[in-house]
Amino acid sequence: MVITDIRVKYHLQVPADKREEVGRALGVHKKACPAAQSVTRGINVEWEADFEEV
């Protein structure tokens, strides 16, 4: 068995005034996360996020 893909789905509760900041942070997640960087050479990492404003 070989892992070829990792899919992450975030379900986030975010204050309305922080929604944009959280979106920017997730936008750089893949290139800023050491764990993602260590596996992306051989494993495709994809993510998506659902936001609930609180």
Residue pairs with C-beta under 8 A, 6 or more apart in sequence:
3 43
4 43
4 44
5 43
5 44
5 45
5 46
6 39
6 43
6 44
6 45
6 46
7 46
7 47
7 48
8 45
8 46
8 47
8 48
9 47
9 48
9 49
9 50
10 26
10 47
10 48
10 49
10 50
11 49
11 50
11 52
12 22
12 49
12 50
12 51
12 52
13 52
13 53
13 54
14 22
14 51
14 52
14 53
14 54
15 53
15 54
16 53
16 54
19 51
19 53
22 51
23 51
26 47
26 49
29 36
29 47
30 36
30 37
30 40
30 45
30 47
31 37
36 45
39 45
